[in-house]
């Protein structure tokens, strides 16, 4: 199990300690579990002290501190965890899916959208329910290897829907549709900005928008 997190109050980082203890207690005698924690932040000293002083966690886990090789760590693990109770998007969740690893998370913010596939529904936990969170982790850890192998490819393919180039193409198509509708009404783009609230940057057309998003100037 890998927990990657900015160790801070808004990430609910200390809650992972309780979840990990519950997981290890549930798995004792049935499933070998090793816990890795990577991250730093304002709560790092408190988190590390609690982790190292806990007999169960110190025996079956390791606090790694800051790491720059998170994708490699994710590939080494069977499952990851996100304990945050407020997320606009859930980048850590997507990073896990992108390397084919399940991520058990609280169902908050944008995370349910990031994990919007049938296989991931059991990994979305009611916010604050530490016992259910630990059980969801254990369910993944106890899954047959054939099931985990199948998930690897499924999650990698699914994560491609968030690819930057694809997002730009979809936004490109969206605004092309808007400009086509504007042309059909006989309004000028400037009038459409006033009537529909379109960002004035789009007066130059979708080509300018795409170049701005991709960071190019249109020259070579």
BAKOL-441781 format. One line per 5 residues: their letters; for each residue y, x, z of N, C-alpha, C. Coordinates in steps of 0.02 Angstrom, whole numbers. Atoms other than C-alpha are relative to their C-alpha. Example, Ala and Ser with C-alpha at 12.3 -4.5 7.8 and 13.67 -1.06 7.14 Angstrom:
BAKOL-441781
as) -59 45 0 -225 615 390 60 45 0 ~ -59 -42 -3 -53 684 357 55 -39 37 $
end
This chain:
BAKOL-441781
xxxxx) -59 43 0 0 0 0 62 44 0 ~ -63 -38 3 172 67 -48 58 -46 15 ~ -62 35 -16 336 8 28 57 45 -19 ~ -58 -37 22 488 73 -66 61 -42 15 ~ -56 42 -22 652 18 8 59 43 23 $
xxxxx) -59 -27 -34 830 61 53 -3 -27 70 ~ 13 21 -68 804 56 240 65 -23 33 ~ -62 28 -24 945 -61 290 -12 -73 20 ~ 7 68 -26 973 -229 375 -7 -50 -56 ~ 1 50 53 1006 -323 213 -65 1 -40 $
xxxxx) 66 -3 34 835 -266 147 -57 -20 47 ~ 51 24 -48 745 -329 304 -54 53 9 ~ 47 -56 1 664 -157 312 -45 3 62 ~ 39 -7 -61 609 -159 494 -56 -52 4 ~ 52 52 0 509 -319 462 -65 26 -29 $
xxxxx) 61 -27 29 387 -215 361 -46 29 52 ~ 42 -30 -52 327 -129 519 -47 -52 30 ~ 42 53 -27 263 -294 589 -53 -22 -52 ~ 47 21 54 185 -342 421 -56 51 -7 ~ 50 -53 7 97 -174 409 -49 -1 58 $
xxxxx) 45 5 -59 28 -191 586 -49 -58 -8 ~ 43 58 10 -39 -364 546 -52 13 -53 ~ 46 -17 54 -116 -301 385 -56 45 25 ~ 50 -47 -25 -204 -156 471 -48 -33 49 ~ 43 36 -48 -268 -271 608 -49 -45 -37 $
xxxxx) 43 44 38 -336 -395 481 -54 39 -38 ~ 46 -39 41 -418 -257 379 -48 43 40 ~ 40 -44 -42 -494 -163 526 -74 -16 -4 ~ 72 9 4 -680 -138 501 -25 -31 -64 ~ 21 33 62 -679 -223 332 28 33 -63 $
xxxxx) -34 -27 59 -555 -139 215 42 60 20 ~ -43 -58 -15 -486 38 224 68 -8 -33 ~ -69 8 25 -297 31 205 41 60 21 ~ -46 -54 -16 -171 171 195 70 -21 -23 ~ -68 24 11 16 135 204 47 59 -14 $
xxxxx) -52 -50 16 150 241 118 68 -34 -1 ~ -68 26 0 336 214 146 46 52 -30 ~ -49 -45 32 469 291 34 68 -33 2 ~ -68 27 -1 654 268 61 41 31 56 ~ -46 -23 -52 805 311 164 57 -51 5 $
xxxxx) -54 48 -10 960 222 227 22 1 72 ~ -29 0 -67 1057 178 384 -52 -11 55 ~ 51 14 -50 901 115 473 -57 51 -2 ~ 54 -49 8 796 266 422 -21 32 67 ~ 21 -32 -64 800 354 594 -39 -49 44 $
xxxxx) 34 50 -41 751 194 684 -69 -17 -29 ~ 63 18 34 618 151 555 -51 56 8 ~ 46 -57 -4 542 325 554 -27 9 71 ~ 22 -8 -70 537 335 744 -52 -53 18 ~ 47 54 -15 451 165 758 -66 10 -36 $
xxxxx) 60 -11 39 329 211 621 -43 54 31 ~ 38 -57 -26 279 378 696 -26 -13 71 ~ 21 13 -69 267 310 874 -52 -55 5 ~ 50 53 -1 153 166 826 -69 31 -14 ~ 65 -32 9 -29 223 849 -36 -22 -64 $
xxxxx) 36 26 58 -96 111 711 32 24 -65 ~ -35 -20 61 38 151 582 -5 76 -11 ~ 3 -72 7 38 338 616 -70 24 -20 ~ 68 -18 18 -151 343 598 -17 -19 -72 ~ 18 26 66 -160 242 438 58 -1 -49 $
xxxxx) -57 1 46 4 283 354 42 63 5 ~ -44 -59 1 140 407 314 69 -21 -24 ~ -69 11 21 329 397 305 22 60 -41 ~ -15 -54 47 385 498 154 74 17 -5 ~ -72 -11 9 574 480 163 20 -11 -73 $
xxxxx) -24 8 68 673 494 2 -48 31 -50 ~ 43 -26 54 569 515 -156 32 -17 -67 ~ -26 11 68 621 535 -337 -55 -17 -49 ~ 57 13 44 447 501 -405 -33 -67 14 ~ 26 66 -18 429 317 -363 -50 -28 -51 $
xxxxx) 51 26 46 340 267 -526 -68 33 9 ~ 64 -35 -11 207 400 -493 -33 -25 64 ~ 28 25 -63 186 338 -314 -29 -70 -10 ~ 24 68 13 168 159 -375 -68 2 -35 ~ 64 -4 37 29 211 -494 -57 21 45 $
xxxxx) 52 -22 -46 -64 291 -349 -25 -56 46 ~ 15 53 -48 -64 130 -249 -30 -62 -34 ~ 29 62 25 -152 -37 -267 51 -56 -2 ~ -48 54 -6 -7 -148 -214 63 27 33 ~ -63 -17 -34 176 -135 -161 26 -61 36 $
xxxxx) -28 54 -40 285 -241 -48 76 0 -2 ~ -73 8 -5 463 -308 -44 14 -51 54 ~ -12 44 -57 521 -382 122 70 -29 2 ~ -69 23 1 700 -420 73 5 -76 4 ~ -12 72 -6 767 -592 119 58 -23 -43 $
xxxxx) -53 18 47 907 -586 -10 -1 51 -57 ~ 3 -43 59 891 -518 -186 30 -37 -60 ~ -28 30 60 998 -552 -338 -49 3 -58 ~ 47 -8 55 863 -487 -455 -69 19 24 ~ 65 -24 -23 723 -387 -376 -26 57 -43 $
xxxxx) 18 -57 43 720 -220 -467 -63 34 24 ~ 60 -33 -26 589 -145 -352 -63 -38 -19 ~ 57 41 20 474 -290 -391 -18 13 -73 ~ 11 -11 71 496 -265 -578 -28 70 -12 ~ 26 -68 8 465 -77 -561 -75 2 14 $
xxxxx) 71 2 -16 298 -115 -482 -40 -33 -56 ~ 34 35 54 248 -240 -616 -3 43 -63 ~ -4 -40 61 301 -118 -752 -54 54 -3 ~ 54 -49 0 167 6 -698 -68 -34 15 ~ 63 36 -7 36 -131 -680 -23 -12 71 $
xxxxx) 20 9 -70 40 -150 -491 30 -65 28 ~ -26 60 -33 56 -316 -397 51 18 53 ~ -49 -10 -54 202 -334 -277 5 -64 40 ~ -6 57 -43 194 -453 -131 72 -2 27 ~ -71 5 -15 368 -519 -93 16 -68 32 $
xxxxx) -26 65 -21 464 -654 -4 31 -35 -60 ~ -24 38 57 511 -792 -125 74 -16 10 ~ -72 8 -10 700 -767 -119 38 24 -62 ~ -43 -23 53 842 -744 -243 -32 -4 -68 ~ 27 -2 68 789 -691 -417 -72 21 -4 $
xxxxx) 69 -25 2 615 -630 -366 -49 -49 -31 ~ 47 46 32 522 -791 -413 7 0 -76 ~ -9 -4 73 598 -776 -588 -31 64 -28 ~ 29 -63 22 546 -594 -602 -77 -4 0 ~ 73 6 -5 368 -642 -551 -23 -69 -25 $
xxxxx) 15 67 26 359 -801 -656 -61 2 -46 ~ 63 4 36 177 -788 -710 -54 -24 47 ~ 50 31 -44 23 -878 -643 -33 49 48 ~ 35 -49 -42 -62 -722 -577 41 21 61 ~ -43 -25 -53 88 -682 -467 16 -52 54 $
xxxxx) -18 52 -49 104 -849 -376 -26 14 70 ~ 24 -15 -68 -7 -794 -230 39 56 35 ~ -37 -57 -29 108 -643 -205 69 -20 24 ~ -65 25 -23 262 -750 -171 -10 -36 67 ~ 13 23 -68 271 -784 15 62 -36 28 $
xxxxx) -54 35 -33 375 -906 117 42 50 40 ~ -43 -49 -35 526 -807 183 -11 0 75 ~ 7 -8 -72 497 -739 357 -70 -8 27 ~ 69 12 -23 310 -778 366 -39 66 -5 ~ 31 -66 1 243 -606 413 -76 -4 -4 $
xxxxx) 72 6 2 65 -666 439 -25 -16 -70 ~ 19 17 69 55 -745 266 12 59 -46 ~ -15 -59 41 134 -588 193 -58 50 7 ~ 55 -47 -11 0 -478 272 -64 -24 -33 ~ 60 27 30 -137 -594 212 2 7 -76 $
xxxxx) -7 -8 73 -69 -591 33 -14 72 -21 ~ 14 -71 15 -73 -401 37 -75 14 5 ~ 72 -12 -9 -251 -401 103 -40 -31 -57 ~ 35 33 56 -305 -523 -33 0 44 -63 ~ -3 -45 58 -245 -402 -166 -44 61 11 $
xxxxx) 38 -60 -15 -324 -252 -81 -76 -13 -2 ~ 71 17 0 -491 -343 -70 -24 -28 -67 ~ 19 26 66 -489 -402 -251 -48 48 -35 ~ 46 -44 37 -629 -335 -363 39 46 -47 ~ -33 -48 43 -582 -181 -462 9 -26 -71 $
xxxxx) -5 28 67 -617 -274 -625 61 -46 -6 ~ -58 44 0 -484 -401 -577 65 40 1 ~ -59 -43 -2 -358 -265 -535 12 35 -66 ~ -6 -32 65 -394 -178 -700 30 -48 -52 ~ -27 50 46 -359 -339 -795 73 -14 14 $
xxxxx) -70 11 -19 -198 -365 -697 45 55 -25 ~ -39 -58 22 -139 -191 -745 32 -14 -68 ~ -26 12 67 -121 -236 -929 44 -62 -2 ~ -39 62 -1 -58 -413 -894 70 12 26 ~ -66 -12 -31 83 -353 -782 43 46 -43 $
xxxxx) -38 -45 43 134 -212 -898 30 -39 -60 ~ -24 39 57 146 -333 -1045 54 -49 21 ~ -48 49 -24 238 -464 -943 68 32 14 ~ -63 -33 -18 369 -339 -882 43 16 -60 ~ -39 -16 61 421 -306 -1062 51 -54 -16 $
xxxxx) -49 53 13 514 -472 -1062 69 19 28 ~ -63 -23 -30 647 -381 -958 25 64 -31 ~ -22 -61 35 662 -235 -1079 73 -7 -23 ~ -71 3 15 846 -192 -1110 13 -20 -72 ~ -10 16 71 833 -197 -1300 -14 -74 -13 $
xxxxx) 16 70 9 750 -367 -1291 54 -45 29 ~ -53 39 -30 884 -433 -1173 62 -1 -45 ~ -57 -3 45 1020 -374 -1293 -11 -43 -61 ~ 15 41 59 933 -455 -1441 5 -75 16 ~ -2 70 -18 917 -620 -1347 72 -23 11 $
xxxxx) -71 17 -9 1101 -617 -1297 36 -3 -67 ~ -28 -1 67 1147 -572 -1475 -13 -67 -35 ~ 19 63 32 1053 -727 -1538 37 -59 33 ~ -34 54 -37 1132 -836 -1403 72 -8 -24 ~ -69 4 20 1310 -792 -1452 8 -13 -75 $
xxxxx) -2 17 70 1273 -800 -1637 -4 -76 -8 ~ 6 73 1 1221 -981 -1605 66 -33 20 ~ -64 28 -21 1384 -1014 -1513 52 6 -55 ~ -49 -9 53 1489 -940 -1653 -15 -45 -60 ~ 18 45 54 1392 -1043 -1779 24 -71 15 $
xxxxx) -22 67 -19 1431 -1202 -1682 76 -5 -3 ~ -73 -1 4 1614 -1152 -1668 23 -7 -72 ~ -17 4 71 1621 -1128 -1857 -10 -71 -26 ~ 14 69 23 1547 -1302 -1880 52 -50 24 ~ -50 46 -26 1686 -1383 -1776 68 9 -34 $
xxxxx) -64 -14 32 1826 -1305 -1878 50 33 46 ~ -44 -35 -46 1901 -1224 -1723 1 74 -15 ~ -1 -73 4 1959 -1045 -1731 -33 28 62 ~ 31 -30 -59 1875 -923 -1613 48 0 59 ~ -49 0 -53 2037 -913 -1515 4 -68 34 $
xxxxx) -1 68 -28 2040 -1103 -1494 -63 -14 40 ~ 63 10 -35 1859 -1099 -1443 1 34 68 ~ -7 -35 -64 1901 -973 -1307 36 -44 49 ~ -39 43 -44 2031 -1093 -1236 -38 -64 17 ~ 35 63 -11 1922 -1248 -1257 -65 8 38 $
xxxxx) 67 -7 -29 1755 -1179 -1202 -7 54 52 ~ 4 -51 -52 1797 -1037 -1086 -36 63 -20 ~ 34 -61 21 1719 -900 -1193 43 61 18 ~ -35 -62 -16 1765 -724 -1141 38 24 -61 ~ -40 -23 58 1908 -662 -1253 -28 61 -34 $
xxxxx) 30 -59 32 1809 -502 -1285 -42 -20 -61 ~ 46 21 53 1698 -606 -1400 37 -21 -63 ~ -38 18 60 1841 -642 -1523 -17 46 -58 ~ 16 -48 52 1788 -486 -1616 -68 -13 -32 ~ 66 14 29 1617 -561 -1652 -55 32 40 $
xxxxx) 58 -22 -37 1443 -528 -1590 -16 74 -12 ~ 12 -71 14 1434 -357 -1673 36 44 50 ~ -38 -38 -48 1571 -293 -1559 -31 -5 69 ~ 32 10 -65 1483 -368 -1409 -62 44 6 ~ 62 -39 -3 1318 -283 -1452 15 74 8 $
xxxxx) -17 -70 -5 1401 -115 -1475 26 17 70 ~ -26 -12 -67 1490 -134 -1308 -57 4 50 ~ 56 1 -46 1328 -176 -1219 -43 62 -6 ~ 44 -58 11 1233 -32 -1296 36 65 11 ~ -38 -61 -14 1373 91 -1261 17 40 -62 $
xxxxx) -15 -35 62 1402 135 -1445 68 -23 -26 ~ -67 14 27 1566 139 -1540 -3 -27 -71 ~ 5 22 68 1500 92 -1711 11 56 -50 ~ -9 -58 45 1534 266 -1781 -57 48 10 ~ 54 -50 -6 1411 406 -1813 28 69 -8 $
end
